[in-house]
Amino acid sequence: MKNYRLQLTLFPALLLAMLLPATAQVTHLLQSPQAPVPAGSTVEIILFVANDGPAPAMVEPPLLIPLIAATPLGTRAIALHRVDGEPEKLTVPVGGFSRVRYTVTLPSTVVGLRVLAAVDPTYGRGAIEVVAPPEVAGPIAPAPASAEPAVPAQGLPPPAVMPARRPLGVMPYEPVYFSLGAHEVINARFQLSLKIRPFGPADERIYASGSFLGNLYGAYTQTSLWDLESESKPFFDTSYKPTLFYQRYDTGLKFLGAQLGYSAGFEHESNGQGGTASRSMNLLTFRPTLRWDLGKGWTAVFSPKLYTYIEKEENADIPEYRGYGDYVFWVENPDSWKLAATVRLGTSGKGSVLLDSSYPIHKMLGDYNPTGWANGYLHLQYFNGYTESLRTYNIRTPWQVRVGYMIVR
């Protein structure tokens, strides 16, 4: 089997200089195995702590180092665990480095060359080659006690092999799902959504330093309400939302203890109808995003989309029912539930609430999965209030409970 040198590396020095205090003298670096590893296995990763300062440095290696593993349709939260017996404190000599051992259990359903990004940018990002597990998998043999990772003369491993970019940089945007409900009428709601990064890396967590175009995104979201009770089964209304925006997934700053990101741009929303049924508006949007690491794979996110109307002639009073923001909050564990809420509050006191919950199907099937593979999520949705449809934005529609299948959450 062909070997790959696989490592987690630091961001470029220029970006580190922007994110770290000027007095920082300690550099951290994570080195992964030098050969591909099977999915679902537990592997050992070495934390290198280098001291380039004028005096010995006292360092406390963290017990856990949260990571985000990027996959084609989303992310999975995993964490490095410090090996029992490794030092809680260590002294790094001037011009030298020390090693601390960590372990991580890789997701069992993800294979290929994957980006691994530390939640704390101090530890950077890199790549690891994950291969399908053998049909009969035994435990991974630990490295001999005398084995030492290959380290160049200057004391730090060479740069990681980064993954090839995906064609066109297409990524998920809003959730993608199809769900059925029945309150007063049998109906369905479904949504398709994606975004594209034409000039930057095909990973939104990577900042294209010094490039405006490199952080520019285009997106398209389509949300449809389908009347399944009427004889002809017509689509009751569809909302089309092309969007152009600039995004920083992570600014490197902390706010209220959370990782801070943001996006800002232009959005057009229309129901694609003509005549008196036509509804459309143009918005300028700003969306700050706060991400809190709750531990054990759980993340909490508050990401309100704030907007101002620059054109709304066909529905001039829509701020009374929709307001000036979509206030979005969710908690999520990639191997468990995602619970999300979107609240709108109009200037007249009228508004709406949308609740979404999802759970991985493969976790539900367990040992009863006939193929060994199960993708997507069970989706539960509740809506109550105004503006679920642009066509009837000023009419309170009956509350809805829907159940269905979610592809991207």
C-alpha positions as CSV (number, residue, x, y, z in Angstrom):
1,M,0.0,0.0,0.0
2,K,1.3,3.4,-0.9
3,N,2.2,5.5,2.1
4,Y,1.3,9.1,2.6
5,R,2.9,11.5,4.9
6,L,-0.2,12.8,6.7
7,Q,0.0,15.6,9.2
8,L,-2.1,18.3,10.8
9,T,-0.2,21.6,10.2
10,L,-0.5,25.1,11.4
11,F,-2.0,27.9,9.4
12,P,0.5,30.0,7.4
13,A,2.7,32.1,9.6
14,L,1.1,35.3,8.3
15,L,-2.4,34.2,9.5
16,L,-1.0,33.0,12.8
17,A,0.6,36.4,13.4
18,M,-2.8,38.0,13.0
19,L,-4.6,35.6,15.4
20,L,-2.0,35.1,18.2
21,P,-0.8,37.8,20.6
22,A,2.5,39.4,19.7
23,T,4.1,37.9,22.8
24,A,3.4,34.3,21.9
25,Q,6.6,32.2,21.9
26,V,5.2,28.7,21.8
27,T,4.1,26.9,18.6
28,H,1.8,23.9,18.6
29,L,1.7,21.3,15.8
30,L,-0.3,18.1,15.4
31,Q,1.2,15.2,13.4
32,S,-1.1,12.3,12.2
33,P,0.0,8.8,11.1
34,Q,2.3,8.4,8.1
35,A,0.0,5.9,6.4
36,P,-3.7,5.6,5.5
37,V,-5.9,4.5,8.5
38,P,-9.1,2.5,8.4
39,A,-12.4,4.3,9.0
40,G,-13.8,3.7,12.5
41,S,-10.4,3.0,14.0
42,T,-8.7,4.7,16.9
43,V,-5.3,6.2,16.0
44,E,-2.5,8.1,17.8
45,I,-1.6,11.6,16.9
46,I,1.4,13.5,18.4
47,L,1.2,17.1,19.6
48,F,4.6,18.9,19.1
49,V,5.1,21.9,21.4
50,A,8.1,24.1,20.1
51,N,9.6,27.0,22.0
52,D,11.2,29.7,19.9
53,G,11.4,32.2,22.8
54,P,14.3,33.5,24.8
55,A,13.5,31.5,27.9
56,P,12.1,28.0,28.9
57,A,8.2,27.9,28.5
58,M,5.8,26.2,30.8
59,V,2.9,24.6,28.8
60,E,-0.3,22.8,29.9
61,P,-1.4,20.4,27.1
62,P,-5.2,20.4,26.9
63,L,-7.1,17.2,27.9
64,L,-9.2,17.5,24.7
65,I,-8.6,19.2,21.4
66,P,-11.9,19.5,19.4
67,L,-11.6,19.0,15.6
68,I,-14.0,19.4,12.7
69,A,-13.8,16.7,10.0
70,A,-14.9,18.1,6.6
71,T,-17.0,15.8,4.4
72,P,-18.6,16.4,1.0
73,L,-22.0,17.2,2.5
74,G,-21.2,18.7,5.9
75,T,-19.0,18.3,8.9
76,R,-18.5,15.9,11.8
77,A,-17.2,17.0,15.2
78,I,-14.5,14.8,16.7
79,A,-11.9,15.3,19.4
80,L,-8.4,14.3,20.3
81,H,-8.0,12.8,23.8
82,R,-4.8,13.1,25.7
83,V,-3.4,9.6,26.5
84,D,-3.5,8.6,30.1
85,G,-0.1,9.2,31.8
86,E,1.0,12.0,29.5
87,P,2.1,15.1,31.4
88,E,-0.5,17.7,32.5
89,K,2.4,20.3,32.5
90,L,5.7,20.3,30.8
91,T,8.7,22.7,30.4
92,V,9.9,23.2,26.8
93,P,13.6,24.3,26.6
94,V,14.7,27.3,24.5
95,G,14.9,26.3,20.9
96,G,13.6,22.8,21.6
97,F,10.3,21.0,21.5
98,S,8.3,18.3,23.5
99,R,5.8,15.7,22.4
100,V,2.4,14.7,23.9
101,R,0.4,11.7,22.7
102,Y,-3.3,12.0,21.8
103,T,-5.8,9.5,20.4
104,V,-8.8,10.0,18.2
105,T,-11.6,7.7,16.9
106,L,-12.3,8.3,13.2
107,P,-15.9,8.3,12.0
108,S,-16.9,4.9,10.6
109,T,-18.8,6.1,7.6
110,V,-16.3,8.6,6.1
111,V,-13.4,7.6,3.8
112,G,-11.1,9.4,1.5
113,L,-8.7,12.4,2.0
114,R,-10.4,14.6,4.5
115,V,-9.6,18.0,6.0
116,L,-9.3,18.1,9.8
117,A,-9.5,21.5,11.3
118,A,-8.9,22.3,15.0
119,V,-11.7,24.4,16.5
120,D,-9.0,26.4,18.2
121,P,-7.0,27.9,15.3
122,T,-3.8,27.6,17.4
123,Y,-3.5,24.0,16.3
124,G,-4.3,24.6,12.6
125,R,-5.7,22.2,10.0
126,G,-4.5,19.5,7.7
127,A,-5.5,16.2,6.0
128,I,-5.7,12.5,6.8
129,E,-6.2,9.6,4.4
130,V,-9.1,7.4,5.7
131,V,-9.6,4.0,3.9
132,A,-12.5,1.6,4.1
133,P,-12.0,-0.9,7.0
134,P,-11.1,-4.5,6.0
135,E,-13.8,-7.1,6.1
136,V,-12.2,-8.7,9.2
137,A,-10.7,-5.9,11.1
138,G,-8.4,-6.5,14.1
139,P,-7.1,-4.0,16.6
140,I,-4.6,-1.5,15.3
141,A,-1.2,-2.4,16.6
142,P,0.4,0.4,18.7
143,A,3.7,1.8,17.5
144,P,6.8,0.4,19.3
145,A,7.8,2.3,22.3
146,S,11.1,3.1,20.7
147,A,9.6,4.4,17.5
148,E,10.0,8.2,17.0
149,P,8.1,10.3,14.4
150,A,10.3,11.5,11.6
151,V,11.3,15.1,12.5
152,P,13.5,17.3,10.3
153,A,16.6,19.0,11.7
154,Q,14.8,22.2,12.5
155,G,12.5,20.4,14.9
156,L,9.1,20.4,13.2
157,P,7.5,18.1,10.7
158,P,7.1,19.1,7.0
159,P,3.8,20.6,5.7
160,A,0.7,18.3,5.3
161,V,-0.5,17.0,2.0
162,M,-3.7,19.0,1.4
163,P,-6.7,17.5,-0.4
164,A,-7.5,18.4,-4.0
165,R,-10.3,20.9,-4.5
166,R,-13.7,19.7,-5.3
167,P,-15.1,20.7,-8.8
168,L,-16.7,24.2,-8.7
169,G,-16.4,24.4,-4.9
170,V,-20.1,23.4,-4.5
171,M,-21.2,23.1,-0.8
172,P,-24.4,22.7,1.2
173,Y,-26.0,26.0,2.3
174,E,-29.4,25.7,4.1
175,P,-30.9,22.3,5.1
176,V,-32.2,20.0,2.3
177,Y,-35.2,17.9,3.1
178,F,-38.7,16.6,2.1
179,S,-41.3,16.3,4.8
180,L,-45.1,15.5,4.9
181,G,-47.8,16.9,7.2
182,A,-51.5,16.9,7.6
183,H,-53.3,19.7,9.5
184,E,-56.6,20.7,7.8
185,V,-55.0,19.7,4.5
186,I,-52.4,17.0,3.6
187,N,-49.3,18.9,2.4
188,A,-45.6,18.7,2.0
189,R,-42.7,21.1,2.4
190,F,-39.4,20.5,0.8
191,Q,-36.2,22.6,0.4
192,L,-33.2,22.5,-2.0
193,S,-30.2,24.6,-1.2
194,L,-26.5,24.9,-2.2
195,K,-23.7,27.4,-2.4
196,I,-20.7,27.8,-4.6
197,R,-17.3,29.4,-4.0
198,P,-16.0,30.2,-7.5
199,F,-12.5,31.5,-6.6
200,G,-11.6,30.1,-3.2
201,P,-11.0,26.7,-1.6
202,A,-13.9,24.2,-1.6
203,D,-14.0,24.4,2.2
204,E,-15.7,27.3,3.8
205,R,-13.5,27.0,7.0
206,I,-10.4,27.9,5.0
207,Y,-10.0,31.7,4.7
208,A,-8.6,33.0,1.4
209,S,-6.2,35.4,3.0
210,G,-5.9,38.8,1.3
211,S,-8.5,38.0,-1.3
212,F,-12.0,39.5,-1.5
213,L,-13.0,37.3,-4.4
214,G,-11.7,34.2,-2.7
215,N,-14.3,34.7,0.1
216,L,-17.2,35.5,-2.2
217,Y,-20.1,33.0,-2.4
218,G,-23.2,32.5,-4.6
219,A,-26.1,30.5,-3.2
220,Y,-29.5,29.3,-4.3
221,T,-32.4,28.1,-2.0
222,Q,-35.8,26.9,-3.2
223,T,-38.6,26.2,-0.6
224,S,-41.9,24.7,-1.9
225,L,-45.3,24.1,-0.2
226,W,-47.2,21.3,-2.0
227,D,-50.9,20.8,-1.7
228,L,-51.4,17.0,-1.7
229,E,-55.2,17.0,-0.9
230,S,-56.6,18.9,-3.9
231,E,-57.5,16.9,-7.0
232,S,-54.7,18.1,-9.2
233,K,-52.1,18.2,-6.4
234,P,-50.8,21.7,-7.2
235,F,-47.8,23.5,-5.6
236,F,-49.4,26.0,-3.3
237,D,-46.3,28.3,-3.4
238,T,-42.6,28.3,-4.0
239,S,-39.9,30.7,-2.8
240,Y,-36.8,31.2,-4.9
241,K,-33.8,32.9,-3.2
242,P,-30.6,33.6,-5.2
243,T,-28.0,35.1,-2.9
244,L,-24.5,36.7,-3.3
245,F,-22.5,37.2,-0.2
246,Y,-19.0,37.6,1.4
247,Q,-18.3,35.2,4.2
248,R,-15.7,34.6,7.0
249,Y,-16.5,31.3,8.6
250,D,-14.0,32.1,11.5
251,T,-12.6,35.5,12.1
252,G,-10.2,34.2,14.7
253,L,-12.0,36.3,17.3
254,K,-14.0,35.3,20.3
255,F,-17.3,36.9,21.4
256,L,-19.1,35.8,24.6
257,G,-16.8,32.8,24.6
258,A,-17.8,31.7,21.1
259,Q,-16.0,31.4,17.8
260,L,-17.1,34.4,15.7
261,G,-17.9,34.4,11.9
262,Y,-20.1,36.5,9.7
263,S,-21.5,36.9,6.2
264,A,-22.9,40.0,4.4
265,G,-24.5,40.3,1.0
266,F,-27.5,40.7,-1.3
267,E,-30.6,38.4,-1.5
268,H,-33.5,38.4,-3.9
269,E,-36.7,36.4,-2.9
270,S,-39.6,35.8,-5.2
271,N,-42.4,33.3,-5.6
272,G,-42.0,33.3,-9.4
273,Q,-45.7,34.3,-10.1
274,G,-47.1,37.1,-12.2
275,G,-49.9,39.5,-11.8
276,T,-51.6,39.9,-8.5
277,A,-50.1,36.7,-7.2
278,S,-46.6,38.0,-7.6
279,R,-44.5,38.5,-4.5
280,S,-40.9,39.6,-4.4
281,M,-38.3,41.6,-2.5
282,N,-34.6,42.5,-2.5
283,L,-32.7,42.5,0.8
284,L,-29.3,43.5,2.1
285,T,-28.2,41.0,4.7
286,F,-25.8,40.7,7.5
287,R,-25.4,37.4,9.4
288,P,-23.1,37.1,12.5
289,T,-22.5,33.6,13.6
290,L,-21.4,32.5,17.1
291,R,-20.3,28.9,17.7
292,W,-19.8,27.5,21.2
293,D,-18.1,24.1,21.8
294,L,-20.1,22.3,24.4
295,G,-17.9,19.3,24.6
296,K,-18.5,15.6,23.8
297,G,-19.1,16.5,20.2
298,W,-21.9,19.0,20.9
299,T,-22.0,22.5,19.4
300,A,-24.3,25.4,20.0
301,V,-24.8,28.1,17.3
302,F,-26.6,31.4,17.2
303,S,-26.7,32.8,13.6
304,P,-29.3,35.6,13.1
305,K,-29.8,36.8,9.5
306,L,-30.5,40.5,9.8
307,Y,-31.7,42.4,6.8
308,T,-33.1,45.6,5.4
309,Y,-35.5,45.9,2.5
310,I,-34.2,47.8,-0.5
311,E,-37.3,46.9,-2.6
312,K,-40.6,45.4,-1.5
313,E,-43.3,47.1,-3.6
314,E,-45.4,44.0,-4.2
315,N,-45.7,43.3,-0.5
316,A,-45.0,46.7,1.1
317,D,-46.3,45.7,4.6
318,I,-44.3,42.5,4.9
319,P,-42.1,43.9,7.8
320,E,-45.3,43.9,9.9
321,Y,-45.3,40.1,9.7
322,R,-41.7,39.2,9.1
323,G,-39.7,41.9,10.7
324,Y,-36.1,42.6,10.0
325,G,-34.4,39.3,10.9
326,D,-34.5,35.5,11.0
327,Y,-33.2,34.6,14.4
328,V,-31.7,31.1,14.1
329,F,-30.4,29.0,17.0
330,W,-29.4,25.3,17.1
331,V,-27.5,22.7,19.1
332,E,-26.0,19.7,17.3
333,N,-24.0,16.5,17.6
334,P,-23.0,14.9,14.3
335,D,-23.8,11.5,15.7
336,S,-27.0,12.5,17.5
337,W,-29.7,15.1,17.4
338,K,-29.8,18.5,15.8
339,L,-32.4,20.8,17.3
340,A,-33.0,24.1,15.5
341,A,-35.3,27.1,15.9
342,T,-36.0,30.0,13.5
343,V,-38.0,32.9,14.9
344,R,-39.4,35.9,13.1
345,L,-41.1,38.9,14.8
346,G,-42.9,41.5,12.8
347,T,-43.2,45.2,13.7
348,S,-46.9,44.6,14.4
349,G,-46.2,41.9,17.0
350,K,-47.1,39.1,14.5
351,G,-44.5,36.6,13.6
352,S,-43.7,32.9,13.3
353,V,-41.7,30.0,14.7
354,L,-40.1,27.1,12.8
355,L,-38.7,24.2,14.8
356,D,-36.6,21.5,13.1
357,S,-35.2,18.4,14.7
358,S,-33.2,15.6,13.0
359,Y,-31.5,12.4,13.9
360,P,-29.1,10.1,11.9
361,I,-31.0,7.2,10.3
362,H,-28.0,4.9,10.7
363,K,-28.1,5.4,14.5
364,M,-31.8,4.4,14.5
365,L,-31.3,1.2,12.4
366,G,-28.3,0.0,14.4
367,D,-27.8,-3.7,13.8
368,Y,-31.0,-4.0,11.6
369,N,-29.5,-2.0,8.7
370,P,-29.7,-4.5,5.8
371,T,-26.9,-2.9,3.7
372,G,-24.6,-1.6,6.3
373,W,-25.0,1.9,5.0
374,A,-27.8,4.4,5.8
375,N,-27.5,8.1,4.9
376,G,-29.5,11.1,5.9
377,Y,-31.7,11.9,8.9
378,L,-35.2,11.5,10.2
379,H,-36.8,15.0,10.1
380,L,-39.4,16.4,12.4
381,Q,-40.8,19.9,11.7
382,Y,-43.2,22.3,13.4
383,F,-44.4,25.6,12.0
384,N,-46.8,28.2,13.5
385,G,-47.5,31.8,12.4
386,Y,-47.2,34.0,9.4
387,T,-44.9,34.2,6.3
388,E,-44.4,30.4,5.7
389,S,-45.6,31.3,2.2
390,L,-44.9,34.6,0.3
391,R,-48.3,34.2,-1.4
392,T,-50.2,34.4,1.9
393,Y,-47.5,36.2,4.0
394,N,-50.2,38.4,5.7
395,I,-52.5,35.4,6.6
396,R,-52.0,33.2,9.6
397,T,-51.9,29.7,8.2
398,P,-52.9,26.6,10.3
399,W,-50.0,25.2,12.4
400,Q,-48.2,22.3,10.8
401,V,-46.4,19.2,12.0
402,R,-44.4,17.4,9.4
403,V,-42.2,14.2,9.3
404,G,-39.8,13.3,6.5
405,Y,-36.3,12.7,5.2
406,M,-33.4,15.3,5.6
407,I,-30.4,15.0,3.4
408,V,-28.4,17.9,4.7
409,R,-29.0,19.5,8.1
